[in-house]
C-alpha cells in the first residue's frame, strides 16, 4: 500500500537533497541501477530527474550521471541570467537619455518627493539609513506600535550603530511605561545612542546626516515627504534641537512629579491642551497615551478643580493659575 508520504513531495530543493535520497542515489551510481520499490521513501529522486526507468525492466531504475543532471539544472539558470543581463542593458539604454536630461535640471526641482504607500516609504528610509554616516535624529511619538514594527526599527538601526553612526531619539514621557519600548531601547544602550522623553510631540520626524528628512503628511502615515532642501532640513534640525534641549534623558527616572498644586506634569500638559481647545483624541495622540488614560487624567483634573462640565473645566483651568509655570 502506498503511503501519503510517498505520494507527496519532499519539502526541499535539489540543492538540499534529503539524507535518504542522497543515500539511494549513491547506491544507484555504484551498482548502476536500483529497484523501483526501494526508492518509494525518496520520491524526490524521480521528481528531480536523478533516476529514470530501466528500458529493459520496468521494476528497476537507472541513475542519471551527475554531470548530466547538473547540466540539466544549470542550463535554465544560465539562460535566465543571460536574459536578465540583456534586460538590464536594455533598461539602462532606455533611461540613458533621461539621465542626461536630469543632470541639467537644478537640484531644487527634486528637493521634495512625495512617497505614497508603506513599501515606497520604507524603501526610501532604508536607502537613506544605508547611506547615513554620521548622525540620525528621530522623533517617535509613543503610540502603541505592533511588535513587527519595533523589530523593523531594530533591524534598521542595528547596521547604523555597527558602523558608528550616532542616533538621538525623542519619545513622549509615556514611553517610559511601555515594556516594548524599554526592551527596544535596552538593545542599544551605549554612548552612540541616546534616548530622551518630553511631554508632548506632534508627529514623526527622521533626519539623516543633515541632508535628508522624512515627515508624514497623513494621519494614517501612508503618505510621507522626503525632503532634501537644505533650508528645510536645517529648519527641522533646529526644531529637533529645541525639543531635545527641553527633554529628559530616558535613564533619568520618571518625570511625572507632583507639583505643590497637587497635579502631575502630565496633568499640567493636558490642562494646557484643553484650554487650547483640543479634543480628547488629539490630546492623547500628542502625549502618546490611549484615549482612556487621557480621559482618566481629565476626570482627575475636573475633580481637583470642582468642575461639573467640560466647558466649565476649561474656564476653571484658565482661572486657577495652574498654567502659570508653563509661561
C-alpha positions in Angstrom: 0.0 0.0 0.0 1.4 3.4 -1.0 1.6 5.8 2.0 0.7 9.5 1.9 4.4 10.3 2.3 5.4 8.6 -0.9 2.5 10.3 -2.7 3.6 13.8 -1.6 6.7 15.7 -2.5 9.6 16.2 -0.1 9.7 19.8 1.1 13.2 20.5 -0.2 15.0 21.7 -3.3 17.5 19.7 -5.3 20.3 21.8 -3.7 19.3 20.3 -0.3 18.7 16.6 -1.2 17.4 14.7 1.7 19.6 12.1 3.5 17.5 9.1 2.2 17.6 10.5 -1.3 21.4 11.1 -1.2 22.0 7.5 0.1 19.8 5.9 -2.5 21.4 8.0 -5.4 24.9 6.9 -4.2 23.8 3.2 -4.2 22.3 3.6 -7.7 25.5 5.2 -9.0 27.7 2.4 -7.5 25.6 -0.5 -8.8 24.3 1.0 -12.0 20.6 0.5 -11.1 18.2 0.4 -8.2 14.9 -1.3 -7.6 11.9 0.9 -8.1 10.4 -0.3 -4.8 13.5 0.8 -2.9 13.1 4.5 -3.8 9.5 4.9 -2.6 10.8 6.5 0.5 12.5 9.2 -1.6 10.2 10.3 -4.4 12.4 13.4 -4.8 14.9 11.3 -6.9 12.3 10.9 -9.6 10.9 14.5 -9.2 14.4 15.9 -9.7 15.1 13.5 -12.6 18.1 11.9 -10.9 16.7 8.4 -11.8 15.0 7.2 -15.0 13.2 3.9 -15.8 15.3 1.0 -16.9 14.4 0.4 -20.6 15.0 -3.4 -20.1 13.0 -3.9 -16.9 10.2 -1.7 -15.6 10.9 -2.8 -12.0 14.3 -1.1 -12.0 15.6 2.5 -12.3 18.9 3.7 -13.6 20.8 6.7 -12.3 21.2 9.8 -14.4 25.0 10.7 -14.4 25.7 13.6 -12.1 27.3 15.7 -14.9 24.1 15.3 -16.9 21.8 16.1 -14.0 23.9 19.1 -13.1 23.8 20.4 -16.7 20.0 20.0 -16.8 19.7 22.1 -13.7 22.2 24.8 -14.6 21.0 25.3 -18.2 17.8 27.2 -17.3 19.6 29.2 -14.6 22.2 30.3 -17.1 19.6 31.2 -19.7 17.7 33.3 -17.0 21.0 35.1 -16.1 21.7 35.8 -19.7 18.1 37.2 -20.2 18.3 39.4 -17.1 21.7 40.8 -18.2 20.2 41.6 -21.6 17.1 43.2 -19.9 19.4 45.3 -17.6 21.4 46.6 -20.6 18.2 47.5 -22.5 16.8 49.2 -19.4 19.9 51.3 -18.9 19.9 52.2 -22.6 16.2 53.2 -22.4 16.9 55.5 -19.4 20.2 57.0 -20.6 18.6 60.0 -22.4 16.5 60.8 -19.4 19.6 60.6 -17.1 21.4 63.1 -19.3 18.4 65.5 -19.2 18.0 65.1 -15.5 21.6 66.2 -15.0 20.7 69.5 -16.5 17.8 70.2 -14.1 18.5 72.2 -11.0 18.7 70.2 -7.7 15.9 72.2 -6.2 13.4 70.5 -8.5 13.9 67.3 -6.6 14.2 68.8 -3.2 10.8 67.4 -2.0 9.5 64.0 -3.1 6.0 62.7 -2.2 6.2 59.0 -1.2 2.9 57.1 -1.4 2.4 53.7 0.3 4.4 52.0 3.1 6.5 50.0 0.6 7.9 53.1 -1.1 8.3 55.0 2.2 10.2 52.1 3.8 12.4 51.7 0.7 13.3 55.4 0.8 14.1 55.1 4.5 16.2 52.0 4.0 18.2 53.8 1.3 18.7 56.9 3.4 19.8 55.0 6.5 22.1 52.8 4.5 23.9 55.9 3.3 23.9 57.7 6.7 27.4 58.0 8.0 27.4 60.5 10.9 24.1 61.1 12.8 20.4 60.2 12.6 17.8 62.2 14.5 14.4 60.8 15.1 11.1 61.9 16.7 8.9 58.9 17.5 5.5 59.7 19.1 4.9 56.9 21.7 1.6 55.5 20.5 1.4 51.7 20.6 3.4 50.1 17.8 3.0 46.5 16.7 5.9 44.2 17.6 6.8 43.7 13.9 7.2 47.5 13.5 9.6 47.6 16.5 11.5 44.7 15.0 11.7 46.5 11.7 13.1 49.6 13.5 15.6 47.4 15.4 16.9 45.9 12.2 17.1 49.3 10.5 19.1 50.8 13.4 21.5 47.9 14.0 23.7 48.5 10.9 23.9 52.2 11.7 25.2 51.6 15.2 27.6 48.9 14.0 29.3 51.5 11.7 29.5 54.1 14.4 26.6 56.4 13.5 25.2 58.5 16.4 21.5 58.1 17.0 19.3 60.5 19.0 15.6 59.7 19.5 12.8 61.6 21.2 9.8 59.9 22.7 7.0 61.2 24.8 7.2 60.6 28.6 4.6 57.8 28.3 7.3 55.7 26.5 8.8 55.1 30.0 5.9 52.9 30.8 5.9 50.8 27.6 7.7 47.4 28.1 8.1 47.1 24.3 9.8 50.5 24.0 12.0 49.8 27.0 13.1 46.4 25.7 13.8 48.0 22.3 15.9 50.8 23.9 17.8 48.3 26.0 19.1 46.7 22.9 21.2 49.8 22.1 22.4 51.1 25.5 25.7 52.7 24.7 27.2 56.2 24.2 26.4 56.4 20.5 22.7 56.0 21.1 20.7 58.5 23.2 17.0 58.5 24.1 15.1 61.3 25.8 11.5 61.9 26.5 9.3 65.1 26.5 5.7 65.7 27.5 4.4 66.4 24.0 5.3 65.6 20.4 3.3 66.3 17.3 4.5 63.9 14.6 7.3 61.6 13.4 10.5 63.0 12.0 13.7 61.3 10.8 16.8 63.2 9.7 19.9 61.6 8.3 23.3 63.4 8.1 21.7 66.9 7.9 20.9 66.1 4.3 17.5 64.3 4.1 14.4 64.4 6.3 11.2 62.4 6.3 7.8 63.5 7.7 4.3 62.0 7.4 1.6 64.1 5.8 -1.4 62.0 6.5 -2.7 60.6 9.8 -2.6 57.0 8.5 1.1 57.5 7.6 0.5 56.1 4.1 2.0 59.3 2.5 5.2 60.9 3.5 7.6 63.7 2.3 11.2 63.1 1.5 12.9 66.5 2.0 16.3 67.3 0.6 16.1 71.1 0.5 19.0 72.3 2.7 17.0 75.2 4.2 14.0 73.0 5.2 16.2 70.2 6.6 18.2 72.8 8.6 14.9 74.3 10.0 13.7 70.8 11.0 17.0 70.2 12.7 16.6 73.4 14.8 13.1 72.2 15.8 14.6 68.9 16.9 17.4 70.5 18.9 14.8 72.8 20.6 12.8 69.8 21.7 15.9 67.8 22.6 17.2 70.5 24.9 13.8 70.5 26.8 13.7 66.7 27.0 14.7 64.4 29.9 17.2 61.5 29.4 15.3 58.2 29.5 17.6 56.9 32.3 17.0 59.9 34.5 13.9 58.5 36.2 10.2 59.3 35.9 9.4 62.9 35.1 5.9 62.8 36.4 6.4 64.6 39.7 3.5 66.0 41.7 3.6 69.8 41.9 2.6 71.8 45.0 -0.8 72.3 43.5 -1.4 68.5 43.6 -1.2 68.0 39.8 1.4 65.9 37.9 3.4 67.2 35.0 1.2 65.2 32.6 -1.9 66.7 34.0 -0.5 70.2 33.5 0.2 69.2 29.9 -3.4 68.0 29.5 -4.7 71.2 31.1 -2.8 73.3 28.7 -4.1 71.4 25.6 -7.7 71.5 27.0 -7.5 75.3 27.3 -6.2 75.4 23.7 -9.4 73.6 22.6 -8.0 70.2 21.7 -10.4 67.2 21.8 -9.5 64.1 23.9 -8.3 62.1 20.9 -5.9 64.8 19.8 -4.6 65.3 23.3 -4.0 61.5 23.7 -2.1 61.4 20.4 0.1 64.4 21.2 1.0 63.0 24.6 1.5 59.4 23.5 -1.2 57.7 25.5 -4.5 56.0 24.8 -7.8 57.9 25.0 -9.0 56.1 28.1 -5.9 57.1 30.1 -6.2 60.7 28.8 -9.9 60.8 30.0 -8.9 59.4 33.4 -6.5 62.3 33.8 -9.1 64.8 32.7 -11.5 63.4 35.3 -8.8 63.9 38.0 -8.4 67.5 36.8 -12.2 68.0 37.0 -12.3 66.6 40.5 -9.3 68.7 41.6 -10.9 71.9 40.3 -14.5 71.1 41.2 -15.7 71.2 37.6 -19.1 69.8 36.7 -18.8 70.0 32.9 -16.2 70.1 30.1 -16.9 73.7 29.3 -16.6 74.7 32.9 -13.3 72.8 33.3 -11.6 74.9 30.6 -12.8 78.0 32.3 -11.6 76.8 35.8 -8.2 75.8 34.4 -7.7 79.3 32.9 -8.8 81.0 36.2 -6.9 78.7 38.5 -3.4 79.9 37.6 -2.1 76.3 37.3 -0.7 77.1 33.9 1.5 79.9 35.1 4.5 77.7 35.5 4.4 76.9 31.8 4.9 80.5 30.9 
